[in-house]
Amino acid sequence: MTAAARIKSRRGNLSAFDAKVPRTYRLAPSKLARAQKILGAATATETIETALDMIVFRRELLDGTRAMRGVRIDSGERKG
């Protein structure tokens, strides 16, 4: 399963807010090709969507980490 497929499966169905719209961007072809290869994406669109999903997920991880700051986590192992 590609990185894109894993992230897409996490997102579930698209809402009306996530409807796809045509856009035009000026991107360096070499940078896009490198990202596409790293992500295992089939198309430029899939590459861009996966990269954006990864940025959103990174924010979620950071927010969750900040929320857990100071929380003691018990490993569940008993000493003795």
Backbone bond lengths (Angstrom), bond angles and torsions (degrees), N, CA, C in turn:
res aa  C-N    CA-C-N  psi(-1)  N-CA   C-N-CA  omega(-1)  CA-C   N-CA-C  phi
1 M - - - 1.449 - - 1.533 107.96 -
2 T 1.305 116.45 131.34 1.459 120.06 -179.09 1.523 110.30 -75.69
3 A 1.336 115.31 164.84 1.464 120.20 177.00 1.516 109.90 -58.36
4 A 1.309 116.50 -40.17 1.466 120.65 -179.69 1.523 110.85 -61.49
5 A 1.325 117.09 -42.68 1.465 121.03 -179.12 1.521 110.95 -65.34
6 R 1.338 117.08 -39.74 1.461 120.33 179.03 1.523 110.92 -63.68
7 I 1.317 116.84 -44.15 1.455 120.28 -178.82 1.524 110.42 -69.14
8 K 1.328 117.10 -41.51 1.458 120.52 179.77 1.519 111.09 -63.39
9 S 1.325 117.68 -37.34 1.458 119.80 179.95 1.520 110.15 -66.97
10 R 1.312 118.01 -28.48 1.452 122.49 177.58 1.526 111.34 -71.92
11 R 1.326 116.45 -32.61 1.458 121.49 -177.38 1.520 112.79 -74.80
12 G 1.311 117.66 -31.52 1.460 120.40 -177.69 1.515 111.41 77.38
13 N 1.333 116.62 -153.35 1.462 121.54 -178.30 1.521 111.55 -72.99
14 L 1.328 115.27 149.83 1.452 120.64 178.10 1.520 109.81 -77.57
15 S 1.318 116.54 137.83 1.459 120.64 174.71 1.525 108.28 -90.97
16 A 1.327 116.45 175.18 1.462 120.53 177.68 1.527 109.93 -60.29
17 F 1.330 116.18 -31.55 1.467 121.18 178.76 1.529 110.97 -63.95
18 D 1.329 117.69 -30.86 1.456 123.08 -177.12 1.525 113.40 -93.60
19 A 1.324 117.74 11.13 1.464 120.18 -179.62 1.525 109.71 -56.07
20 K 1.301 115.75 141.00 1.469 120.45 -177.62 1.523 110.39 -79.99
21 V 1.316 114.57 139.17 1.460 121.94 178.08 1.526 108.50 -132.39
22 P 1.321 117.44 147.23 1.462 119.19 179.30 1.527 111.09 -71.17
23 R 1.324 116.36 138.82 1.463 123.22 177.70 1.522 108.03 -138.77
24 T 1.297 115.33 157.77 1.463 120.75 176.31 1.523 108.06 -126.11
25 Y 1.323 116.30 128.05 1.461 121.86 179.54 1.516 109.66 -130.30
26 R 1.311 115.36 150.72 1.463 121.05 174.74 1.522 106.95 -102.26
27 L 1.322 115.81 104.63 1.461 121.94 -177.03 1.518 110.26 -121.00
28 A 1.311 115.76 148.25 1.462 120.72 176.29 1.530 108.31 -69.14
29 P 1.323 118.51 120.54 1.471 120.98 -178.23 1.527 113.02 -56.72
30 S 1.325 117.65 -37.83 1.465 119.61 -178.66 1.525 111.48 -67.75
31 K 1.336 117.22 -37.32 1.460 120.75 178.95 1.527 110.40 -68.39
32 L 1.316 116.69 -41.75 1.455 121.04 178.47 1.532 110.72 -64.65
33 A 1.319 117.04 -43.40 1.469 121.17 179.27 1.525 111.31 -62.98
34 R 1.334 116.14 -40.83 1.470 119.89 179.49 1.527 110.46 -65.12
35 A 1.328 116.66 -45.48 1.467 120.64 178.62 1.529 110.83 -62.76
36 Q 1.321 116.50 -40.51 1.467 120.97 180.00 1.523 110.54 -61.41
37 K 1.313 116.31 -42.10 1.472 120.48 179.56 1.531 110.51 -67.06
38 I 1.325 116.94 -45.14 1.464 121.26 -179.50 1.525 110.86 -61.28
39 L 1.333 117.11 -42.75 1.461 121.68 -176.68 1.524 113.19 -82.24
40 G 1.328 117.07 -13.84 1.462 120.01 -177.57 1.518 112.25 69.60
41 A 1.321 116.10 29.49 1.465 121.24 -177.95 1.525 110.25 -84.46
42 A 1.316 115.88 147.26 1.459 120.83 -178.12 1.529 112.51 -83.26
43 T 1.330 116.84 -28.26 1.460 120.33 -175.45 1.527 110.25 -134.15
44 A 1.326 115.31 166.88 1.463 120.27 176.17 1.525 110.06 -64.44
45 T 1.319 117.43 -39.56 1.463 121.29 179.22 1.524 110.52 -61.56
46 E 1.317 116.87 -45.52 1.465 120.96 178.64 1.524 110.19 -62.46
47 T 1.321 117.28 -37.73 1.459 121.67 178.32 1.514 110.86 -61.33
48 I 1.316 116.48 -48.26 1.467 121.24 -178.03 1.525 110.43 -66.51
49 E 1.334 117.81 -43.84 1.464 121.09 179.51 1.527 111.28 -62.16
50 T 1.319 117.09 -42.97 1.459 120.96 179.88 1.525 110.65 -64.92
51 A 1.314 116.62 -43.44 1.469 120.11 178.66 1.532 110.78 -61.54
52 L 1.313 117.21 -42.15 1.463 120.48 178.51 1.529 111.15 -66.33
53 D 1.332 116.96 -40.72 1.467 120.79 176.47 1.531 110.57 -60.53
54 M 1.315 116.62 -38.86 1.460 120.66 -180.00 1.529 111.23 -66.57
55 I 1.310 117.59 -35.78 1.462 121.16 177.47 1.525 110.46 -66.60
56 V 1.341 116.23 -43.39 1.466 120.33 178.20 1.522 109.80 -63.28
57 F 1.334 118.08 -43.08 1.454 122.05 179.28 1.527 110.86 -63.68
58 R 1.324 116.91 -38.81 1.474 121.22 177.22 1.520 109.63 -58.85
59 R 1.321 117.49 -43.80 1.466 120.96 178.61 1.521 110.42 -62.00
60 E 1.342 117.27 -41.75 1.461 121.05 178.91 1.524 110.65 -61.92
61 L 1.337 117.17 -41.09 1.463 120.88 177.53 1.518 111.40 -63.50
62 L 1.331 116.92 -45.01 1.463 120.67 179.14 1.524 111.38 -62.95
63 D 1.328 116.68 -44.20 1.463 120.20 179.07 1.528 111.11 -62.10
64 G 1.330 116.34 -42.76 1.461 120.81 178.63 1.513 112.01 -65.13
65 T 1.323 116.96 -39.56 1.461 121.28 178.46 1.523 110.05 -64.58
66 R 1.331 116.68 -43.34 1.468 120.29 178.08 1.531 110.96 -63.22
67 A 1.316 117.06 -38.73 1.460 121.01 -179.60 1.532 111.24 -66.51
68 M 1.326 116.92 -29.19 1.466 121.54 -178.17 1.527 112.53 -88.20
69 R 1.320 117.70 -5.51 1.465 120.67 -178.29 1.528 109.22 -57.10
70 G 1.320 115.43 126.39 1.460 120.89 179.20 1.512 114.19 89.41
71 V 1.326 118.29 -5.54 1.459 121.19 178.79 1.526 108.30 -86.26
72 R 1.326 116.72 127.88 1.459 121.21 179.40 1.523 108.66 -84.29
73 I 1.312 116.65 129.08 1.454 121.51 179.09 1.518 108.63 -108.72
74 D 1.322 116.21 121.71 1.460 122.30 -179.79 1.520 108.69 -88.43
75 S 1.311 116.80 131.59 1.463 120.67 -178.35 1.516 112.17 -72.28
76 G 1.326 117.69 -17.83 1.461 120.76 -179.45 1.517 113.04 88.23
77 E 1.312 117.38 -7.60 1.468 120.82 179.08 1.537 109.36 -80.95
78 R 1.308 114.37 138.72 1.473 119.43 178.80 1.523 109.21 -96.98
79 K 1.303 115.12 135.74 1.477 121.09 177.36 1.506 108.52 -91.44
80 G 1.309 115.69 143.59 1.447 117.64 172.33 1.438 111.90 123.16
